[in-house]
């Protein structure tokens, strides 16, 4: 990855409009929808689209039809399919050069006042849910009053929606227009919306929007206790609150075909089916530059695979149309050698994930927690890793040895932080561990903890494709007297273990290091090295674990509180850069490699897959490529 800045346009203090500007357009639709119109089961396309639809300028105007074939590894693999079709009030899209641009979604316009305390949005006129019901500010008010402020559904507000501890406020102006207000300037708000939208309790997370006409039946402000109990029983969950959330039986699009959505596709056959199927949304709000309603592709099928070998077989046999998820650079030569046989080609993107070891600073084992808190132990964890060897053997030599820190191409990049503690030095690791009081060993040569137990680390990952990497890390750590015990577990369990403070160390893709303030929680401990600390911070001490009074994590929190109330981006960035410095120097997360290519397997029948895009969760992964304009050649 070179030094190019990946974000090419930020929106602040402006008025922006979107949608078609012509007086008359002849809209076209997919043949499968035209058949339904002819049969009388669906209204005509011009009645389904907004008055002035949003325009997605396709790389090449495509053909309608076809099924996009992908692979998934189980019900917990919900975020991969979600990123194919997420919608935001503002979202990141790729420009012609692969840079990320903030683009309006399902809105006609938006504006920001001079001091960035008020953000006004106007929904597209005629915008509809996938069941044909109108989308209005009544849905916005339902989100705010009955979900966002409902502590049964959202027990804790994320600090990104309550800068300075003061939650955002909503003012509904009319049927299509609403204003979000903050008590102080909030210069990063639009970028935060583009990343995580308005957060839980949803999977696809359309900003500010929840379908009141459907979801009010599961809400305690509308439904009786008996009705809620019956709904929980219908969805086979323990309590009505389990209907809500990114895994919620009612509110997660991945699980509920009846949930109205505004995305390009909706679920048709949900997991636990071996083939999960998504089908086009007939009311999707966007068209291409010639007035063709998007998406071009009718369906997306996700076929279940059990192990990396099965996925490789699917690749070689040409069973995938476009996929990057679960593919490994270790197999890069295999992918290239099988292009002709499989009828595909590879398209490389730029990876900003930093694959890292994450020690749990609040692990329940108090002796281990004390060791993790020792900077000498953390430094030893890092310098004991032979990054160059791991990259050569597991990444085909294509990645870079990097520390967990803002990546090159980010305006927050700092070369010293990116290389902090990355030089392989097992002698130094041994010295540091000895100085930390771990100078005694057992008969097998492993170090003994202060309580006399072997210094062992259970390291969990959710993807068997990383088994070789963990094997090499195990050898590295054994050389300095630490026993590593790798485990490959289901993605859902892996996520739950972090949420429940039930892990020692995780192997994760540490991401969101491009535009850091779009999700500053990564530096603040959330879902990572200090999740229990973050809970304590975000709930004002009601939950989680309080960090020691002198723990540097408190400095990072204070800096975010300052950044989120700064009057300008320039002023706020000073605090964000200091957050990154403290985080990087503390070495709470041990980066191993990153900044290599992301390999995409693309069928020769698939079109409009742009090369050289930036892969980061900030930009919502594959969503940056505007999947609704992908198309498949039809025989």
N, C-alpha and C positions, 0 to 999 in steps of 0.2 A: 504494500500500500504506500503510495507516495504522499507528498505533503499537501496535496490539493485539499482545499476545504470542501467538505461534503455538503454542507448546508449552503444553498445558493440564494435562498430568499426567506426572510423572516417578516412576519406581518405584525405591526404594532402602530398604534396611533393613526389608523387609516380607515378609509371607507372602501370596501371591496364588494363588487357585484359579480354574479355568475349567471349562467344559463343562456339559452338562445335569445338572440336579440331581434331576429327577423319577425315580420308580421305574420307570415304564413309558412308552415312547413308541412310536407307530406311525410308522415312517419311510416316506417316499415317495422315489421315484427317477424319473429321466428315462425317458420312453418308450423311447428307444433302448437303455437298459440293461435295462429290463423285458423287452424282446424277447429279449435275450441270456440273461436268467435263465430265461425260459420255454423257450428252446432248449437249456438245460442247459450253456451255455458260460460262465456267470458265476454265482457264488454269490448268494443273496438279499441284499438291501441291508443287513439287520441283521447279517449276517455279514461284510460288507465294511467297515462303519463301526466306529469305536471303541465300546467299551461305553458311554461317555458322550462323544459327539462334542462338539467345540467348536461354539459357536453364533455365527453371524454374523447380527446383527439387520439384516435388509434394510430399506431405506427403505420399500419396499412389497413384500409377498410377490409373487413373479413367476410367470411361466409358463415351462415347460420348452421347450427346442428352439431351433432357428435357428442361423444362422452369422453371426458378427460379422465384417464386412468392413473391412479396414484396408489400408494401403499401406506398403511398405518400399522402400528404395533399394539393396538388395544384401546379400550374405552378411555384410558387415561391420556391418550395421545390427542387431546381435544384442541390444543392450541394450534397445531399445524393446520388442520382444516379451517379453523376460525380465521387465521390470518389471510386465508385466500379471499375472504369476503367481508371483512370488517368495514363498517362505515363510521365516520366521524363528522361532526359539524365542520371541522377542518381536518384535513389529513395530509400526510406526506405523500407526494407523488414524484416520480422521476422526470427530470427534464431531459432534453435531447443528449446532454453530455453525462447523464447518470447522476447528476446532483439532486439533492432532495429539496423540493419546493412545497411550501404550505399552500394547499389548494382547498377552496370551499367544497363542501360535500353537498348535503341535501338542503342548502340554504340559498336564498336569492341574494342576500347581502349580509355583511356584518360591518360593524364600526367599533372603534375603540376611542374613548375620550382622551383628552390631552395628557392626563396624569395616570392613565391606565388603571382607573378604579371602576370603570363601567364598560361592559362589553355587550353590545346589542346585536342580536341575530334575528333575521327574518326567514322563516321557512319558505320553501318553494310553494307557490300557489298550486293547489291540486295534488300535493304530495300524499301518497297513500301507503298504508301497510300492505303486506302481502296478501291479506284477505280482502282487500279492496276498501277497507274503512279509512276515512280521512285521518291524516296526521295533523294535529292542531296543538296550540299551546295548552289545551286541556291535558294533553299527554305530558307536556312539560311540567305543569303544575302538579300533576299526579306524581311525577318523579320527585319533585322537590318536597311537597308536603307529606306525601304518604310513603315515600321510600327513603329519600336522603335524610329527612329529619325523623324517621321512624326508628327508634333505637332497638326495636324487636328485629328489624330487618338489617339495619346498618348500625351495629353496636358502637362502632368507633369511626369517627371521621378521619380520613387520611389528612395529614398535615398539608398536603398539596391543595386541598380544598378548604383549608382554614388557615391561611397565612397569618402569622402572629397570634394564632389561637382563636381567631374570629371567623366563623364559617361564612361562606358566601351567602348572599341574599338574592332572591329572585323577584323580579317585577314583571308581571305579564302585561304587555301593552295592548295587544289585540289578539285576534284569532291566530295570527301568524308570527307576531313579533314579541320578543321578550328580552329583558336586560338582566345580566348577571352583575351584581355589585359587590365590591370589597371595601373594607374599612380603610384600606391603605393601598398605595400603588402595587400592582402585581404584574410586573413586566414579562414574566415567563408563562402567563396563563394559557395563551393560545398554543404554545408548544407542548404544554402539559396535556391539554385537551387532545392534541393530535396523537400523543403517545397512548395514554391510558384512558382517554375520554373522561367520563364521569365515574369510572371505576365500578366497583361492585354495587349491587348484586346481579351481575349479568355476565355472559360469556362474550357475546359479540359487542356489547357496550356502545350502542348508539348514543351520542352525547345528548344528555338532558331528556331523552325520549324513552318512555315505557308505555306500551299499549294499554291504556286505562280500560278500554272496553273489554279486554281479555283478562288482564292481570288483577283487576280489582276484586275478582272472585276469590283470590288467594291472599287478600290483604286484610289485616285485622281492623282497619278503619272502615271497611265496607261489609265484610262477611262476618257472620256470627261464629261463635266458638264451635258450634256443632257443624257448621258448613266447613270451617277450616279443618276440623278433625276428619270430616268425610273426604276432603280433598287430599289430605295427607295419606289416608288409607287408599284412595284411588291410585295415587302415584307410588304407593308402597314405600313411604318414608316415615320416620318416627314422629316427626312433628311438622306443623305447617311451615315453620321457619326453614325447614330443609327443602322447601319448594323454591327458595330464593338463593341466588348466588351463581358463581361461574360453574359450579357443579350441581346447581339446583335443578330438581326434577321438572319444574315448570318454567323457570326463567333461562335455562341454558338451551340455546337453539339446538345444540348437538344431541340433546336427549328428547326434545319435545316437538314433534311435527306440527302440533296445533298452535305453537307460539307464533304470532304475527311478527314479521321482521321487515326491515327496509333494505336488506342486503340483496346482492345480485342473485344469490341462490339461497335455498332454504332446505332443511333436512326433509328427506322423503323416507329413507330407511335408516333409523338410528342404530347405534351400538346397543346391545352387544352382537349385532349381526356381523358375520365374517366379511361381508361387503356392505359398507356404509355408503348410502347414496344421497347426493344432494341434487336438487332439481331447480331449474331457473325460476325466478320470481317474476310472475307476469306483470307486476306493478312496479318493477324497478324503475327508478326515477331518472336514469341517464340514457343518453343516446350518443352515437358517434358523430363525426363531423358531417355525415350525410343524412342524419336523421334516423338511422337504424337503432331501434331500441336494443340496449345491451342487457345481459351479456350475449356474446355470440354463441357460446357453448351451452348445450341443453342440460347436460348432467355432468356431475363429477362422481366417480366411483373410487372408494378407498378400499383396497383389498388388504386383508389381514395377513401379516407375515410374523413368524415366530422368532427368527434369528437372522443375523447378517448374511449367512450363506443363502437363505431363501430369498432375501432381497437382491442379492447379487444375481441369482438365477433369473429373477423377474427382469432385471436390467438387461442381461445378456439375451434373453428371449424376446425383447422388445415389448414387454407388457406394461411399460410406463410411458406416459405422454409428456409429463413434465414433473420433475421432482428434484428437490435438493435435500429435503428432510431425511435424516437417518443415513445419508450417504457419507462415506468416509474417504478422506484423502489417502488413507493407506491403500485404497483400491483404485487410485487414480489411473495407474497403468492398465489395470483390468478394464476400467470403463473405456479408455481410449482404444484398446485392442479390440473391443467388441462392438464398436460403433457400426460397422458395416453389417455385422450379423444381426444386431438388434434394431437396425433401421432408425438410429438416433444420432445425435451429435451432442457434444458437451458445450455448455455455455457457462463461463466462469463469472462469478460475482466476487466482490471484495468482502472478506470476513472481518468483522470487528469483534467477534466473540473472543474472549481471552479464557481459554480452558484452564481451570484453576482448581487447586485444593483449598477447601474452605473449612478451617477448624471452627467448631462451635464454641464461641467464647463463653457461653452460658451452659455448657454441657452439665448434666446432672451429676456426673462423677466429679466431686470437688477437687480431688487431687489432679485430675486431668485438666480441669478448668484453671487451676493455679499454674500449671505448666504452659497452657496456651496463653496465659496472661503475661508470661515472661518473654520479653522482646528477644532475648538470646535464643530461646527455643524456636520462636517464629523465624528468626533469621537462619537458624540451622535447618529448619524445614525447607527453606528456599534454596540455600546454597548447596544442599545435599542433592539437588535435582540436576541430572545431566540432560539439560534441555536439548542440546544439539543431537545427542543420540536418539532421544525420544522423537524428535522431529524427523530425523532421517528414517527411523524404522516404522513410524506410525503415520507420518504426514507426507511421505514421499519426498521429504526434503523441501517442501513448498511453504511451510509456515515459518514464523520468526520466534525466537526466544524473547518473551515480553513479560513484564510484570503487570499485575492488575492495576491499571491506571488509565486515564484518558488516552485514546489511541491517536496515532498519527493521522492527520486530516481533521482532527478536532481543534477548535480554537482554544481548548483547555489542555492541549498536549504539552507535556514537559518531558524532554528526553531523559533527564535524570531520574524521574519517577518511573518511566517506562523500563529502565534498565536496573532499577534498585534491587539489589540482592539477587541478580540473575546469573552471576558468574559461578560456574560449577567449581566448588571448592570443598570436597569432603573432609580435608584436613581441618579447615576452619569450622565446618559443621561439628566435627568431633570435639574440637576445642571448646566451642560454644556450649555444647551439651554437657561437657565436663564442668565448665564454669557454672552451669545452671544447677549443679548438684546431682547430675545424672551420671556419675562416674563409676558406679558399681554395675556389674553385669552378671547374668546367670550363666549356667553351663553351656548354653547354646550361643552365647555371645551377645544376647540382647540386653539392653540397659534395664536397670531396675528403677522404678519410680520411688519417691520418698517413702511410700507406704509399703515398699518391698515387693510390689507386684511388677510383672513384666511391663515395659513401656510398649503397649500395643495400641494400634489405631484401627478401628473399623471404618473403612472408607466405602461409601455407597455411591453408585451411579445408577442411572435409569436406562442405560443403553449398552447392550452387550458389545456394540461396535468399539467401545473404549476398553475392552478387556485387556488388549495388548498394552495399552498405555499404562494401565494400573499394574500390570505385571512388571513393567520396567520401573515404575515408581517404587514398587515393592522391593525390587533389587537395590535401587538407590538407597532406600531407607535402611535396608538390612545392612548395608555397608557401613552405616554409622550407628548401628545398634538399635534401630527402631523396627519393631515388627508391624508391618502393614497387613491388614486383613481385608482384601477387596470383596465387595458384594455388589451384584447386579440385581436390582429390585424393580418392581413395577413403578411406572411414573407416578401414579396416584399415591402409592405408599411413600415414595421418595419425597413428594411435595408435602405429604402429611407429616412426615418425620421432622421436616424443618419447622412446619407450623406448630408442632407440638413439643418442640425442644427435645426431640427424641433421636438425636444423632450425635456422633463424635466428629466425623469429618465427611464432607461431600465433595464429589468431583462434579463441577458444574461449568457451563459456559457463562462466564461472568461478562455481562453485556451492558448496554446502555452507556457506553463510555465514549460516544460520539458527541451528542449534545447533552451534557450531563444534567443541566437543570430541568430537562424534560421529564426526568424521573430521578430526582436526587436521593430517593430512598435507598438506592444501591450503596451509596457512600455512608448512609446513616444506620446501616445494620439490618435493614428490612430483608426478610426472606433469605438471609445469608449468615454472616459471621456473628451477628448480634441481634437476632430476631426478637428475643425476649427483652433486650434493652430497648429496642425500637417500640415494642408494645408499651413499655413503661413510659417512654417519652410521649407517644401519640395518645395515651389515655390519661395523661397527667398523674401517673402513678397508680391508677386503678387496677391495672393488669401488668403482667410481665415481671421483670427483675430489674431492680435499680442498680445501675453501674456504680462502681466506687466513685467517691467524690472527685478524685483526681484523674479519672479515666478520660483520655482525649476524645472519646466519642461525644462527650458533653460539649466540647468545643465545636465539633462538627454540627451538632444540633443548633447551637447558638448562632453559628455562621449561616445556616439555612434560614433561621428565623429572621436574620438581618437581610439576607439576599431577597427573601420573598416579600420584603416590605420596602425595598430600595426604589428610588424614584426613577432610575434609568437602568438599562441593561449594562452599561459600562460600570456603574457603581455596584450592581448586583454581581457582575462577573468577578470582581475583586474577591468577594466572599466565596464564590464557587471555586475559584482557583485555590484559595486557602484550604477549603474543604478537601479538594483533591490532593493537596500537598500533605496534609495531616494523614489522610487515609493511606496514601502511598507509602509514606515513611514509616507508618506503624506496621505495615505488612500483615494486616489481619487476614488478607486473602493472598494465597501464594499462586501467582500467575505462572504458567508453564509455557504455553505457546499460543500464538494467534497471528492475525494479520496475513493469513494465507488466502488462497482462493476458496470460494464456495463453489463446488461443482454441481451443476444442474444437468440432469439427463433430460434431453429435449427430443421428442420424436420428430422425425423429419416431416411429419404431417402437421406439427404444431407451429404456429406463426405468432409473431409479435412478442417474443420473449427477448427483452433488451439485454445486451451484455453489459458487464462492468458496473453493475449497480452495487450499492453498499448494503450489506446484510447486517442489520441491527434491530433489536427489539424496539428501539426508539422509533424507527421508521416502519415498524410492524412487519419486518421480514419480507416475505414474498409479496406482501401487499403493495410495496413500493412500485412493483412492476405493473400495477393496474391490470389485474387478472381478468377483469370483465372484458378487456379488449383482446385477450388471447383468442385464437381461433384455430380450428382443425379443418384441414382439407377434407372435402366430402367426395367420395367416389360416386 
